[in-house]
Amino acid sequence: MVYIEQIKQRLELNPELKPLLVKVMRAVDKRDGVVPKQITLAACSAVDNFSLMQLFTPTAIKRQHHKFILIPTKMTMSGVEFTPWLQAVKSLLVDYRLKPKLEQAELLLERLNISFAQYPVALELLYTKRQLIKRKITENGYRQAFEYYTLALQTVDFLKSNSTILSPAELGTKLCQDSKALRAGSAILNNIIELLAAELNCLPSEALNKCGINDNKTAITVTVFGPFIYYRHGEHFDWINHLWQHGEAATLNAGNLQDIDAIELTTDFKTILTCENESPFNSLMRHKQLDKALVYTSGFPNSAVKQFITLLNNKINFLHWGDTDPEGLEIAAILNQIKPLQLYRCGAGEIERLKNYLIPLQGGKFKRAKKMLTAPEFKFIAELEQTIKYNGWLEQESWSTPLEN
C-alpha cells in the first residue's frame, strides 16, 4: 500500500515516466517473472535524471553509453523491495500491455490538454495526429517531442493575442532566441500554421497574416468608419474623418499604424462598435442615424485591427456585434482582452429571445463550445451556455433592421 501511494504521487508529478514502468514490467514478463539483472530504461536525453531517481531510487540507476539503466537488486539498498514494489506498479497500471510509444503519445497529449485547455480545436487536431506524435517520440525522445509541441502551442497562444507586426525572423527571435527557428517551410512553423488555422477557423495561408506575421506590412489592414483622427509625433491627421463625412470607410495598413501615439473621435460620438462580418458593417455605414464609430474585424481580428483598437482612448465605450457560434464568441473575447466591451445584439438575452431562429451547430461547433466552457476565465460564459443549451447560434447577418439602440 505504501508503494502504491508513493508511485502514484510520483506519476502525478512526472506522468512521462509511466512508460518506463511499463518497460520494467514487460522485461520481467518476458522472462516468466524472473527479474533481469539490469533493464535499459531510456536515453539520457529523453528523461530527467532527478525524476528517474525519485521513482526508481538513486542507488538503482546508473548511466551507461548515454542511457539510463535500472539495477533492480540495488533498490533494496534504498529500502525498497523490488517484488512487492513491482506488484504495486502492476496494480496501478493494469493497461500496461499498450504499445509504449503510443502510450507516451497519449501522455504527452494529456499534459498538453492540461496546459492549453483554452485551445480545444488545436488540441483536437493534435489528437488526430497521435501516430505522428508517436513517430516524433521514437525519433527524438519524449522530452524533445513534448518541448516541440509545447513550443507550437505557446506560439499559437502568443499569436492569438499579438497586436504588433512581426516578420517570421522576428517571431523566431522573440520566442526561440533564434531568427531561423521558425523559418518558412520548417516543420515546426508548418505545425504552428496548421494549429493556428484550426483555432482561427481560416485557411492555413491566411493564419499568420491574421496574427501580424508578414514581411509586407501593407498586406495587413484594418477598415474603419467614423470621425477618427490620430496623432503622430505631435501632428494630427484627420483624413479618416474626411472620408467619414463623405460616407466612405477608410482602410489603414500596418505601415500607417506605425508610430501613432493615439486615436480619438472628433465629434460627440462616445461609442465604438466592432463588427465581425462585412455585410452588417456595410449596412451600418448606410444608416442615417448611426451614432457609433465602426471597426470591421473581418472575422478573427488581425494585428492591425488589434493595434488600432489598442490606440483608442480608454474613455470610449466599446460594443461588439458578431455571431454567437463558438468562433464568434471567441472573437468577442479576444477584443475584450484589448478593451473591455459589451455585446451588442449577440448577448445571452438575444439568444434566448430568438431561440427559435438559431442555426444548428454543425461541423464540430458543439464540441468546440463544450470544450471552451473549460477554458479559464472565458468572458462570455452565459452566451456560450445558451448556445450549448439550444444547440444553435445567432448569425449576425440574420438581423433585418440595420440598427437598434
C-alpha positions as CSV (number, residue, x, y, z in Angstrom):
1,M,0.0,0.0,0.0
2,V,2.9,2.4,0.8
3,Y,4.5,1.7,-2.5
4,I,1.2,2.3,-4.4
5,E,0.8,5.8,-2.9
6,Q,4.5,6.6,-3.5
7,I,4.3,5.6,-7.1
8,K,1.0,7.3,-7.7
9,Q,2.3,10.6,-6.3
10,R,5.5,10.3,-8.4
11,L,3.5,9.7,-11.6
12,E,1.2,12.7,-10.8
13,L,4.3,14.8,-10.8
14,N,6.0,13.1,-13.8
15,P,3.5,11.3,-15.9
16,E,6.1,10.9,-18.7
17,L,7.8,8.2,-16.6
18,K,4.8,5.9,-16.8
19,P,6.1,4.2,-20.0
20,L,9.4,3.4,-18.2
21,L,7.4,1.4,-15.5
22,V,5.7,-0.4,-18.4
23,K,9.1,-1.2,-19.8
24,V,10.2,-2.7,-16.5
25,M,7.0,-4.9,-16.2
26,R,7.5,-6.2,-19.8
27,A,11.1,-7.0,-19.1
28,V,10.0,-9.2,-16.2
29,D,7.1,-10.7,-18.1
30,K,9.4,-11.8,-21.0
31,R,11.4,-13.9,-18.5
32,D,8.3,-15.5,-17.0
33,G,8.6,-13.5,-13.8
34,V,12.4,-13.8,-13.4
35,V,13.9,-10.4,-12.6
36,P,16.7,-9.4,-15.0
37,K,20.0,-8.1,-13.6
38,Q,19.5,-4.8,-15.4
39,I,16.9,-3.1,-17.6
40,T,17.6,-0.3,-20.1
41,L,15.1,2.5,-19.4
42,A,15.7,5.4,-21.8
43,A,18.3,7.6,-23.4
44,C,19.8,10.1,-21.1
45,S,18.5,13.0,-23.3
46,A,14.9,11.7,-23.1
47,V,14.2,11.8,-19.3
48,D,15.1,13.9,-16.3
49,N,17.7,12.2,-14.1
50,F,16.4,13.5,-10.8
51,S,12.8,12.4,-11.5
52,L,14.1,9.0,-12.6
53,M,16.0,8.5,-9.3
54,Q,13.0,9.6,-7.3
55,L,10.9,6.9,-8.9
56,F,13.4,4.0,-9.0
57,T,15.7,5.1,-6.1
58,P,19.1,6.7,-6.6
59,T,21.1,3.6,-5.9
60,A,19.3,1.6,-8.6
61,I,20.0,3.9,-11.5
62,K,23.3,4.1,-13.5
63,R,24.4,5.7,-16.7
64,Q,25.9,3.5,-19.5
65,H,26.5,4.5,-23.1
66,H,24.3,7.6,-22.8
67,K,21.4,5.5,-21.4
68,F,19.8,5.1,-18.0
69,I,20.0,1.5,-16.7
70,L,17.9,0.1,-13.8
71,I,19.6,-2.4,-11.5
72,P,16.5,-3.9,-9.7
73,T,18.5,-5.6,-6.9
74,K,20.0,-2.3,-5.8
75,M,16.6,-0.9,-5.0
76,T,16.9,-2.8,-1.7
77,M,19.8,-0.6,-0.7
78,S,17.3,2.3,-0.5
79,G,14.9,0.2,1.5
80,V,12.6,-0.8,-1.4
81,E,11.8,-4.5,-2.0
82,F,11.6,-4.9,-5.8
83,T,9.0,-7.7,-5.9
84,P,6.2,-6.0,-3.8
85,W,7.2,-2.7,-5.5
86,L,6.6,-4.3,-8.9
87,Q,3.2,-5.7,-7.8
88,A,2.2,-2.2,-6.7
89,V,3.2,-0.9,-10.1
90,K,1.1,-3.6,-11.8
91,S,-1.9,-2.8,-9.7
92,L,-1.7,0.8,-10.8
93,L,-1.0,0.2,-14.5
94,V,-3.4,-2.6,-15.4
95,D,-3.3,-1.5,-19.1
96,Y,0.5,-1.8,-19.4
97,R,0.3,-4.0,-22.4
98,L,-0.5,-0.9,-24.6
99,K,2.2,-0.1,-27.2
100,P,4.7,2.0,-25.2
101,K,5.3,4.8,-27.8
102,L,1.6,5.2,-28.4
103,E,1.1,5.4,-24.7
104,Q,3.7,8.1,-24.4
105,A,1.9,10.0,-27.1
106,E,-1.3,9.8,-25.1
107,L,0.5,11.0,-22.0
108,L,2.0,13.9,-24.0
109,L,-1.4,14.9,-25.2
110,E,-2.8,14.7,-21.7
111,R,-0.2,17.1,-20.4
112,L,-0.8,19.5,-23.3
113,N,-4.5,19.3,-22.6
114,I,-3.9,20.5,-19.0
115,S,-1.6,23.3,-20.0
116,F,-3.5,24.6,-23.1
117,A,-7.2,23.8,-22.3
118,Q,-8.1,27.2,-23.8
119,Y,-7.3,25.9,-27.3
120,P,-9.7,22.9,-27.7
121,V,-9.7,22.9,-31.5
122,A,-5.9,22.8,-31.8
123,L,-5.8,20.0,-29.2
124,E,-8.4,18.1,-31.0
125,L,-6.3,18.3,-34.2
126,L,-3.3,17.0,-32.3
127,Y,-5.3,14.1,-31.0
128,T,-5.9,13.1,-34.6
129,K,-2.1,13.1,-35.1
130,R,-1.2,10.5,-32.4
131,Q,0.8,8.4,-34.9
132,L,2.9,11.4,-35.9
133,I,3.5,12.3,-32.3
134,K,4.5,8.6,-31.7
135,R,7.0,8.9,-34.5
136,K,8.3,12.1,-33.1
137,I,8.9,10.4,-29.7
138,T,10.6,7.4,-31.4
139,E,12.9,9.7,-33.3
140,N,13.7,12.4,-30.7
141,G,12.6,11.0,-27.3
142,Y,9.7,12.0,-25.1
143,R,11.2,15.2,-23.7
144,Q,12.1,16.7,-27.0
145,A,8.7,15.8,-28.5
146,F,7.0,17.4,-25.6
147,E,9.0,20.6,-25.9
148,Y,8.3,20.6,-29.7
149,Y,4.5,20.5,-29.3
150,T,4.6,22.8,-26.3
151,L,6.5,25.4,-28.4
152,A,3.9,25.1,-31.1
153,L,1.0,25.7,-28.8
154,Q,2.9,28.5,-26.9
155,T,3.4,30.2,-30.3
156,V,-0.4,29.8,-31.1
157,D,-1.1,31.4,-27.7
158,F,1.3,34.3,-28.4
159,L,0.0,34.9,-31.9
160,K,-3.7,34.9,-31.0
161,S,-3.1,37.9,-28.7
162,N,-0.4,39.6,-30.8
163,S,-1.1,43.2,-31.8
164,T,2.3,44.0,-33.3
165,I,3.6,43.4,-36.8
166,L,6.5,40.9,-36.9
167,S,8.4,39.2,-39.6
168,P,8.9,35.4,-39.3
169,A,12.6,36.0,-38.3
170,E,11.5,38.5,-35.6
171,L,8.9,35.9,-34.3
172,G,11.7,33.3,-34.1
173,T,14.0,35.6,-32.2
174,K,11.2,36.6,-29.8
175,L,10.0,33.0,-29.0
176,C,13.1,30.9,-29.6
177,Q,16.0,33.3,-29.4
178,D,16.9,32.2,-32.9
179,S,15.8,34.1,-36.0
180,K,15.9,31.0,-38.2
181,A,14.0,28.7,-35.8
182,L,10.6,29.4,-37.4
183,R,11.9,29.9,-41.0
184,A,9.4,29.4,-43.9
185,G,8.9,25.7,-44.7
186,S,10.2,24.4,-41.4
187,A,8.3,21.5,-39.9
188,I,7.6,23.4,-36.6
189,L,6.3,26.5,-38.5
190,N,4.0,24.3,-40.7
191,N,2.7,22.7,-37.5
192,I,2.1,26.1,-35.9
193,I,0.3,27.3,-39.0
194,E,-2.0,24.3,-39.1
195,L,-2.9,24.6,-35.4
196,L,-3.4,28.4,-35.7
197,A,-5.6,28.0,-38.7
198,A,-7.8,25.4,-36.9
199,E,-8.2,27.8,-33.9
200,L,-8.9,30.8,-36.1
201,N,-11.2,28.8,-38.4
202,C,-9.4,30.2,-41.5
203,L,-7.2,28.9,-44.3
204,P,-3.6,28.0,-43.4
205,S,-2.4,30.5,-46.0
206,E,-4.3,33.3,-44.0
207,A,-3.4,32.3,-40.5
208,L,0.0,34.1,-40.0
209,N,-1.2,37.2,-41.8
210,K,-4.2,37.5,-39.5
211,C,-1.8,37.5,-36.5
212,G,0.6,40.1,-37.9
213,I,3.3,37.8,-39.1
214,N,4.3,39.2,-42.5
215,D,7.3,40.7,-44.1
216,N,5.0,43.0,-46.1
217,K,3.3,45.5,-43.7
218,T,1.0,46.8,-46.4
219,A,-0.7,43.4,-46.6
220,I,-2.2,43.7,-43.0
221,T,-5.1,46.1,-42.9
222,V,-8.0,47.4,-40.8
223,T,-11.1,49.1,-42.2
224,V,-12.9,51.7,-40.1
225,F,-15.8,54.2,-40.5
226,G,-16.2,57.2,-38.2
227,P,-14.9,60.6,-37.2
228,F,-11.4,59.3,-36.2
229,I,-8.3,61.4,-36.0
230,Y,-4.9,60.3,-34.9
231,Y,-1.7,61.8,-33.6
232,R,1.9,61.0,-34.7
233,H,4.9,62.9,-33.3
234,G,2.7,65.8,-32.2
235,E,0.9,66.2,-35.6
236,H,-2.8,65.3,-36.1
237,F,-4.1,63.6,-39.1
238,D,-7.9,63.8,-40.0
239,W,-8.2,62.1,-43.4
240,I,-10.2,59.2,-41.9
241,N,-12.7,61.8,-40.6
242,H,-12.9,63.5,-44.0
243,L,-13.8,60.2,-45.7
244,W,-16.4,59.5,-43.0
245,Q,-18.0,62.9,-43.7
246,H,-18.5,61.8,-47.3
247,G,-19.9,58.4,-46.2
248,E,-16.7,56.4,-47.0
249,A,-14.8,53.9,-45.0
250,A,-11.0,54.2,-44.5
251,T,-8.5,51.3,-44.7
252,L,-5.2,51.6,-42.9
253,N,-2.3,49.2,-43.2
254,A,0.2,48.2,-40.6
255,G,2.6,50.8,-42.0
256,N,0.1,53.6,-41.4
257,L,-0.3,52.5,-37.8
258,Q,3.4,52.6,-37.1
259,D,4.4,55.3,-34.6
260,I,0.8,56.5,-34.0
261,D,0.6,58.0,-30.5
262,A,-3.2,57.9,-30.0
263,I,-6.5,57.7,-31.9
264,E,-9.6,59.8,-30.9
265,L,-13.1,60.6,-32.1
266,T,-13.6,64.2,-33.2
267,T,-17.4,64.5,-32.5
268,D,-19.8,63.7,-29.7
269,F,-19.6,60.0,-30.6
270,K,-18.9,58.1,-27.4
271,T,-19.2,54.5,-28.7
272,I,-17.3,52.3,-31.0
273,L,-18.9,49.2,-32.4
274,T,-16.6,46.4,-33.6
275,C,-18.3,44.3,-36.3
276,E,-17.3,40.8,-37.2
277,N,-18.8,40.4,-40.7
278,E,-18.7,42.5,-43.8
279,S,-22.4,42.8,-44.8
280,P,-23.6,44.1,-41.4
281,F,-20.6,46.5,-41.4
282,N,-21.7,47.9,-44.8
283,S,-25.3,48.0,-43.7
284,L,-24.4,50.1,-40.7
285,M,-22.4,52.5,-42.8
286,R,-25.5,53.3,-44.8
287,H,-27.7,54.0,-41.7
288,K,-28.5,57.7,-41.5
289,Q,-28.9,57.9,-37.7
290,L,-25.7,56.0,-36.9
291,D,-24.2,57.3,-33.7
292,K,-21.4,54.8,-33.4
293,A,-18.0,54.7,-35.0
294,L,-17.3,51.3,-36.6
295,V,-14.3,49.0,-36.8
296,Y,-14.6,45.9,-39.1
297,T,-12.7,42.9,-37.6
298,S,-13.1,40.7,-40.7
299,G,-13.6,37.6,-38.6
300,F,-10.8,37.0,-36.1
301,P,-9.1,40.3,-35.7
302,N,-5.6,40.6,-37.3
303,S,-2.8,42.6,-35.7
304,A,-3.8,45.8,-37.5
305,V,-7.3,45.6,-36.0
306,K,-5.9,44.9,-32.6
307,Q,-3.4,47.7,-32.8
308,F,-6.0,50.2,-34.0
309,I,-8.2,49.3,-31.0
310,T,-5.3,49.4,-28.6
311,L,-4.5,53.0,-29.6
312,L,-8.1,54.2,-29.0
313,N,-8.9,56.4,-26.0
314,N,-9.9,54.3,-22.9
315,K,-12.8,56.7,-22.2
316,I,-14.7,55.5,-25.2
317,N,-17.5,52.9,-24.8
318,F,-16.9,49.7,-26.7
319,L,-19.6,47.3,-28.1
320,H,-19.1,44.2,-30.3
321,W,-21.6,42.7,-32.7
322,G,-20.9,39.3,-34.1
323,D,-22.1,35.7,-34.5
324,T,-22.8,33.7,-31.3
325,D,-21.2,30.5,-32.5
326,P,-18.1,29.4,-30.6
327,E,-15.8,31.2,-33.1
328,G,-17.9,34.4,-32.8
329,L,-17.8,34.4,-29.0
330,E,-14.0,33.8,-29.1
331,I,-13.6,36.8,-31.4
332,A,-15.5,38.9,-28.8
333,A,-13.3,37.5,-26.0
334,I,-10.1,38.4,-27.9
335,L,-11.4,42.0,-28.4
336,N,-12.5,42.2,-24.8
337,Q,-8.9,41.5,-23.7
338,I,-7.8,44.6,-25.6
339,K,-10.6,46.9,-24.4
340,P,-13.5,45.8,-22.1
341,L,-16.7,45.7,-24.1
342,Q,-20.3,44.8,-24.0
343,L,-22.1,42.5,-26.5
344,Y,-24.5,44.2,-28.9
345,R,-27.3,42.1,-30.5
346,C,-25.4,38.9,-29.6
347,G,-25.7,38.6,-25.9
348,A,-27.5,35.9,-23.8
349,G,-30.8,37.9,-23.9
350,E,-30.9,38.0,-27.7
351,I,-30.1,34.3,-27.9
352,E,-32.9,33.5,-25.5
353,R,-35.4,35.8,-27.3
354,L,-34.5,34.5,-30.8
355,K,-34.0,30.8,-29.8
356,N,-36.5,29.7,-32.5
357,Y,-34.3,31.3,-35.2
358,L,-31.0,29.9,-34.3
359,I,-28.8,28.0,-36.8
360,P,-27.9,24.4,-35.6
361,L,-24.3,23.9,-34.5
362,Q,-22.6,21.7,-37.1
363,G,-19.1,20.7,-38.1
364,G,-17.7,20.3,-34.7
365,K,-19.0,23.6,-33.3
366,F,-20.9,21.9,-30.5
367,K,-17.8,20.0,-29.3
368,R,-15.8,23.2,-29.6
369,A,-18.4,25.1,-27.5
370,K,-18.3,22.4,-24.8
371,K,-14.5,22.5,-24.6
372,M,-14.5,26.3,-24.4
373,L,-16.5,26.1,-21.2
374,T,-13.5,24.6,-19.5
375,A,-11.2,27.4,-20.6
376,P,-10.1,29.5,-17.7
377,E,-11.6,33.0,-17.3
378,F,-13.6,32.9,-20.6
379,K,-15.6,36.2,-20.5
380,F,-18.8,35.2,-22.3
381,I,-19.8,32.0,-20.4
382,A,-23.5,32.9,-20.3
383,E,-23.7,33.2,-24.1
384,L,-21.7,30.0,-24.5
385,E,-24.1,28.1,-22.2
386,Q,-27.1,29.4,-24.1
387,T,-25.5,28.3,-27.4
388,I,-25.0,24.8,-26.0
389,K,-28.4,24.7,-24.3
390,Y,-30.2,25.4,-27.6
391,N,-27.5,23.7,-29.8
392,G,-27.7,26.7,-32.1
393,W,-26.2,30.1,-32.8
394,L,-27.4,33.5,-33.9
395,E,-26.0,34.7,-37.2
396,Q,-25.1,38.4,-37.5
397,E,-26.4,38.7,-41.0
398,S,-29.9,37.4,-39.9
399,W,-30.9,40.8,-38.5
400,S,-33.2,42.5,-40.9
401,T,-33.1,46.0,-39.3
402,P,-29.8,47.9,-39.8
403,L,-29.5,49.4,-36.3
404,E,-31.3,49.1,-33.0
405,N,-30.3,51.2,-29.9
